[in-house]
Amino acid sequence: MKIKNLIAIKKVKKNKLLIKDTKILNYYKEFKSIILNNIKDKSFAVAVSGGSDSLCLAYFSKIYSSEFSNKIHVLIVDHKLRKESGKETLKVKEILKKRKISSRILSWKGEVPKNNIQKNARDIRYSLISNYCNKKNIKYLITAHHADDQIENFFIRLIRGSGLAGLASMSVSRNYNDRLKIIRPFLNLNKEDLRYVTLNYFKTYIKDPSNKDQKFLRVRIRKYRKNMEKEGLDARKIIKTVENLISANQALNFYKNKALYKYVSFVSKNKCLINKQIFTEEANEIIFKSFSDIFSLVSGTYYPPRSRKVINLINRVKKNKFSKSTLGGCIIEKKENFILISKESKTRKTSYQPTK
């Protein structure tokens, strides 16, 4: 076959993936730019729940995979926290299949939590996905967090009295643990943008009933936002505030990382020693951020304990009477001139049952 004919065939294949809608094309270009700048491997995982935002993520990932020959692992989690979760995951899988997007369901096999449902759902989702990625040697996970999530997180943490790190909320790229990095390419897009794309391509999506349940703080905040917008506090201003906080937080992280290098020594993956000199030589915010990071690293969890609990623990550790305590899945002990932090031995097991 002549070279010209080969080129023609390639162009035909590529044309099948062309986006004719200018608005969707611009959204995809922004998505592509972020993925290119943050993911260096030829494979990555995609977290899909079935909502309009995550289905848009699956669609853009499919285009990106075809354009750059990447292997994508589309993962759906059945957390078992609602009776309908099993049927919903199968429905999501079918929606994707109709668009020739293969996916895998990860099912929770541990004890089903009864309280703090939204937090436990998030923890289960990340633990299952992280386990899968570790087994497949996948280093990147992309999620569909968007601008509305960013704003809601800001208000949730403001209500809870979070410090700078909490108010800075989500960044485009963040380490989940030492093996997996989370990339959020949609932080500049709002939910309506993503819904527009999903309805254009999939024609449908799964509606989560908890999104209308007033018992959840996140749902109530959506109602508060509408009232605040009437007073002039619109989404653009809030996002600008969050961006400024992120910038300040990044500056503090620079000094926090220097402090970790200077005062912290890891004995093993789940055990480290902190030199008590950190309390006299570093600012309180640097000490707080250092301990928060250590709790996440040692326990293997994405989120550290609440700011208030970390601060209370630090204040107790400084006192001469302190000897031992637990927090965030870690054991904290005073050892002469050092603080020993190690992972608790009794941890909840996480497992998954893949469905092809």
Secondary structure in CASP SS format (residue, H / E / C, confidence):
PFRMAT SS
TARGET T0000
AUTHOR 0000-0000-0000
METHOD secondary structure of the structure
MODEL  1
M C 1.00
K C 1.00
I H 1.00
K H 1.00
N H 1.00
L H 1.00
I H 1.00
A H 1.00
I H 1.00
K H 1.00
K H 1.00
V H 1.00
K H 1.00
K H 1.00
N H 1.00
K C 1.00
L C 1.00
L C 1.00
I C 1.00
K C 1.00
D C 1.00
T H 1.00
K H 1.00
I H 1.00
L H 1.00
N H 1.00
Y H 1.00
Y H 1.00
K H 1.00
E H 1.00
F H 1.00
K H 1.00
S H 1.00
I H 1.00
I H 1.00
L H 1.00
N H 1.00
N H 1.00
I C 1.00
K C 1.00
D C 1.00
K C 1.00
S E 1.00
F E 1.00
A E 1.00
V E 1.00
A E 1.00
V C 1.00
S C 1.00
G C 1.00
G C 1.00
S H 1.00
D H 1.00
S H 1.00
L H 1.00
C H 1.00
L H 1.00
A H 1.00
Y H 1.00
F H 1.00
S H 1.00
K H 1.00
I H 1.00
Y H 1.00
S H 1.00
S H 1.00
E H 1.00
F H 1.00
S C 1.00
N C 1.00
K E 1.00
I E 1.00
H E 1.00
V E 1.00
L E 1.00
I E 1.00
V E 1.00
D E 1.00
H C 1.00
K C 1.00
L C 1.00
R C 1.00
K C 1.00
E C 1.00
S H 1.00
G H 1.00
K H 1.00
E H 1.00
T H 1.00
L H 1.00
K H 1.00
V H 1.00
K H 1.00
E H 1.00
I H 1.00
L H 1.00
K H 1.00
K H 1.00
R C 1.00
K C 1.00
I C 1.00
S C 1.00
S E 1.00
R E 1.00
I E 1.00
L E 1.00
S E 1.00
W E 1.00
K C 1.00
G C 1.00
E C 1.00
V C 1.00
P C 1.00
K C 1.00
N C 1.00
N C 1.00
I H 1.00
Q H 1.00
K H 1.00
N H 1.00
A H 1.00
R H 1.00
D H 1.00
I H 1.00
R H 1.00
Y H 1.00
S H 1.00
L H 1.00
I H 1.00
S H 1.00
N H 1.00
Y H 1.00
C H 1.00
N H 1.00
K H 1.00
K H 1.00
N C 1.00
I C 1.00
K C 1.00
Y E 1.00
L E 1.00
I E 1.00
T C 1.00
A C 1.00
H C 1.00
H E 1.00
A H 1.00
D H 1.00
D H 1.00
Q H 1.00
I H 1.00
E H 1.00
N H 1.00
F H 1.00
F H 1.00
I H 1.00
R H 1.00
L H 1.00
I H 1.00
R C 1.00
G C 1.00
S C 1.00
G C 1.00
L H 1.00
A H 1.00
G H 1.00
L H 1.00
A C 1.00
S C 1.00
M C 1.00
S C 1.00
V C 1.00
S E 1.00
R E 1.00
N E 1.00
Y C 1.00
N C 1.00
D C 1.00
R C 1.00
L C 1.00
K E 1.00
I E 1.00
I E 1.00
R C 1.00
P C 1.00
F E 1.00
L C 1.00
N C 1.00
L C 1.00
N C 1.00
K H 1.00
E H 1.00
D H 1.00
L H 1.00
R H 1.00
Y H 1.00
V H 1.00
T H 1.00
L H 1.00
N H 1.00
Y H 1.00
F C 1.00
K C 1.00
T C 1.00
Y C 1.00
I C 1.00
K C 1.00
D C 1.00
P H 1.00
S H 1.00
N H 1.00
K H 1.00
D C 1.00
Q C 1.00
K C 1.00
F C 1.00
L H 1.00
R H 1.00
V H 1.00
R H 1.00
I H 1.00
R H 1.00
K H 1.00
Y H 1.00
R H 1.00
K H 1.00
N H 1.00
M H 1.00
E H 1.00
K H 1.00
E C 1.00
G C 1.00
L C 1.00
D C 1.00
A H 1.00
R H 1.00
K H 1.00
I H 1.00
I H 1.00
K H 1.00
T H 1.00
V H 1.00
E H 1.00
N H 1.00
L H 1.00
I H 1.00
S H 1.00
A H 1.00
N H 1.00
Q H 1.00
A H 1.00
L H 1.00
N H 1.00
F H 1.00
Y H 1.00
K H 1.00
N H 1.00
K H 1.00
A H 1.00
L H 1.00
Y H 1.00
K H 1.00
Y H 1.00
V E 1.00
S E 1.00
F E 1.00
V E 1.00
S E 1.00
K C 1.00
N C 1.00
K E 1.00
C E 1.00
L E 1.00
I E 1.00
N E 1.00
K C 1.00
Q C 1.00
I H 1.00
F H 1.00
T H 1.00
E H 1.00
E C 1.00
A C 1.00
N H 1.00
E H 1.00
I H 1.00
I H 1.00
F H 1.00
K H 1.00
S H 1.00
F H 1.00
S H 1.00
D H 1.00
I H 1.00
F H 1.00
S H 1.00
L H 1.00
V H 1.00
S H 1.00
G C 1.00
T C 1.00
Y C 1.00
Y C 1.00
P C 1.00
P C 1.00
R C 1.00
S H 1.00
R H 1.00
K H 1.00
V H 1.00
I H 1.00
N H 1.00
L H 1.00
I H 1.00
N H 1.00
R H 1.00
V H 1.00
K C 1.00
K C 1.00
N C 1.00
K C 1.00
F C 1.00
S C 1.00
K E 1.00
S E 1.00
T E 1.00
L E 1.00
G C 1.00
G C 1.00
C E 1.00
I E 1.00
I E 1.00
E E 1.00
K E 1.00
K E 1.00
E C 1.00
N C 1.00
F E 1.00
I E 1.00
L E 1.00
I E 1.00
S E 1.00
K E 1.00
E C 1.00
S C 1.00
K C 1.00
T C 1.00
R C 1.00
K C 1.00
T C 1.00
S C 1.00
Y E 1.00
Q E 1.00
P E 1.00
T E 1.00
K C 1.00
END
